[in-house]
């Protein structure tokens, strides 16, 4: 084998190795970018979950306050109703 033939063969092997290296590096970069995208998406979902949990807590507290107000209004309406009946001469309390 002549030295130019060996040099050509070595250059072909080097080119093939470089192509394989470039392909491997490209795949690795793509995998890392995909992983980074997934981590970013997970962080966004965790932020959304935290925000939704706070909103749910606020909604539940608001619901509780509304229920208390409703109960107070019903109690007052019952007392008012009983008072009106007493004034009108109907001594029998309501049985609602």
Secondary structure in CASP SS format (residue, H / E / C, confidence):
PFRMAT SS
TARGET T0000
AUTHOR 0000-0000-0000
METHOD secondary structure of the structure
MODEL  1
X C 1.00
X C 1.00
X H 1.00
X H 1.00
X H 1.00
X H 1.00
X H 1.00
X H 1.00
X H 1.00
X H 1.00
X H 1.00
X H 1.00
X H 1.00
X H 1.00
X H 1.00
X H 1.00
X H 1.00
X H 1.00
X H 1.00
X H 1.00
X H 1.00
X H 1.00
X H 1.00
X H 1.00
X H 1.00
X H 1.00
X H 1.00
X H 1.00
X H 1.00
X H 1.00
X H 1.00
X H 1.00
X H 1.00
X H 1.00
X H 1.00
X H 1.00
X H 1.00
X H 1.00
X H 1.00
X H 1.00
X H 1.00
X H 1.00
X H 1.00
X H 1.00
X H 1.00
X H 1.00
X H 1.00
X H 1.00
X H 1.00
X H 1.00
X H 1.00
X H 1.00
X H 1.00
X H 1.00
X H 1.00
X H 1.00
X H 1.00
X H 1.00
X H 1.00
X H 1.00
X H 1.00
X H 1.00
X H 1.00
X H 1.00
X H 1.00
X H 1.00
X H 1.00
X H 1.00
X H 1.00
X H 1.00
X H 1.00
X H 1.00
X H 1.00
X H 1.00
X H 1.00
X H 1.00
X H 1.00
X H 1.00
X H 1.00
X H 1.00
X H 1.00
X H 1.00
X H 1.00
X H 1.00
X H 1.00
X H 1.00
X H 1.00
X H 1.00
X C 1.00
X C 1.00
X C 1.00
X C 1.00
X C 1.00
X C 1.00
X C 1.00
X C 1.00
END
